[in-house]
Amino acid sequence: MGAEQLKVPALPVLLPLGAVLMLLSWLWLRRRDRLTARRLLAAWALSWYAVAVLGATMLPMSLSWGPDAGSAETWRILLVPSLSTRRRDFVLNAMMTLPLAALLHLNFGVTDRLRVVRIGFLLSLGIETTQLMLILTLHGNRWADVNDLLSNTIGTILGYLGWWRLMRSARVRNAVTEVPAGVR
């Protein structure tokens, strides 16, 4: 008995997933009688954001298991923050969570700074924990890195600050705020 292997490609998974999420968000809004163009666009933006995060953090993925799979590549697990992390990786990880505050506000009405940062931190922690478990159990090819957790959280904070700076503008605020029914 050798090692079993599975390679999960990115595009054949991500493109159908995005289409399914778009359809589900449309059905969800329609079923709850909340379907408007703004809400649908916000839900679709959230759908494709989720697809992009999945693609950036998990795919493509190589997995292997079985008696001949070898030992886990624990050198891919970085639990101590390092100043020697690559700046480009740090910046890209921060950029990944920049849109989170806007998407949370537009889709779920989340406006509290601490709640937004907590959600960004927990999202990043979930990603890093999943990568860690994949390394330890299925010999995943990603890295579990505390520096990613830090940069994602910093990106969430910066995204929150940028979003609320944009919301100071009446033009932006009016463009993204729903007008209650009957008010014109």
N, C-alpha and C positions, 0 to 999 in steps of 0.2 A: 504494500500500500504506500503510495507516494503522497505528495502534497497536492491538495486540491487548490485550484486558482480561479479567481474571478476578476475580470477587468471590467469596470463600469465606466463607459465612456461619458463624456459631458453632454454634447449636443443632442444625441438621441434620447437622453433623459430630460434635459432641461427644456427643450422646445415644447414637447408635449405637456410637460408639467405646467409650464407657463400658460398654455392654451386651456388646460383643465382648470387652473386657478382662476383664469379670467371668466370662464363659463360658470364656475361655482360662485364667484363673487356676484355675477349678474343675477343668478338664480336666488342667492341669499337676499340681495337687496329687493328684488322683485317680490319674493315671497313675503317679506316683511313690509311691503308697500312703502319702501324708502328709496326706490330707484329714481335718481336724478342724474343728469349728466355729470355734475361735479362729484357726487358720491361714487359713481361708476368709475370715473377717471382716477379718483383717489384709490379706490379698491384695486384697479388694474395696476396702478403705480406700485402699490404695496405687493401685489402678486409678483410682478417682475423684479421688485427689489428682493423678495424672498428667493426667487429663482437665481438671481445674481449672487446673493450671499451663499447659497448652496453650491453654486458653481465655483465660486472663489475659494471656498473653504473645504470642500469635500471631493469635487470631481475634477478631472478623472481620478478614479480610485482603483488601486490594485490591492486585492485581498488574497490571502492564502491561509490554509489551515490543514490540519492532519499531522500524522506522526513525523513526516519528513519536511514539515514546513520550516523547521529551525526555530531558533529562539527569537523572542521579540527584539526589535531594534530599539532598545531603551535609550540609545544616544539621541533619538528623535524627541525625547521628553526633556524639556527645559523648564525646571521648576523655580529657578532662581533668576530674578531680573538681572539683565546684563546691559552695561553701557556699550558693549561691543556689538550689539545687534545692528544689522544693516539698516541704515537710515531709510533707504527706499522701502524696505518691508514695513518699517514702523509707520511711515507716511501713508503707504497704501492701506494698511490695516486701519489707520485713523480715518482715512477717506471712506472706507467701506461703511462706517457707521454715521457719517455726516448727515445723511437724509433721514435718519431714524426719528428724530424729534418732529420733523414736519409730517412724516407718515403717521406717527402715533397721534398727532393732533388732528390731522385731516380725517383719519379713519375711526378713531376711538375717542376723540375729544380730550386726550391726555395733554395737560398743559403744565402740570407741576414739575419743576426742575428736578427735584429729588426722585420723583417717580420715573421720569424719562431716563435719568442716569442709571437708576437701579435696573430698569428694563434693559438698557444697553449693556450694562455689566453682566446681567444674568444671561442675555443672549450670547454674549461672548464666552461666558463661563460654560454654557451649554455646548457651544461649538468646540471649545478646547477639551472639555470632558469627553465628548464624543470622539474626538481625534485620539485622545489618550486611550480610551477603551478599544478603539479599532487597532491601535498600535499593539496593545497588550494581548488582545484576543485573536485578531485576524491579520496581524502583521501589516496593518495599513501603511500606506506610503506618505502620509501627512505628518506634520510636526505638532506636538502639543507644547505650546510655548507661553509662558506667563507674560512675556513681552507683548504678545498679541493681545492678551487680555487687557494689559495696560493701555496699549495704543487704541484698541477699540473703545475703551471707556473714555479716553481723552477725545477721540473722534465724536463720541456721543455728546460730550460736554460742549465741544466746539460747534457741533451741529445745532444743539439747543440754543446756544448764544447767537449763532447766525440766523436761525429761524425766527427767534423773537426780535432780532434786529430788523429783519424783513417785515415782520408783522406790525412794526411801528408805522409803516407806510400805509396810509389809508387805501391807496390803490391796490396793494397786495392783499390787505385785510379784506377789502370788498370782493376781490377776485376769488378768495378761498372760503369766504363765509357764506353759509346758506341764508337766504332771506326767508323768514318764516312765512308759511302759507297765509295769504290774505293781506300781507303787508307789501305795499308798493310805493 
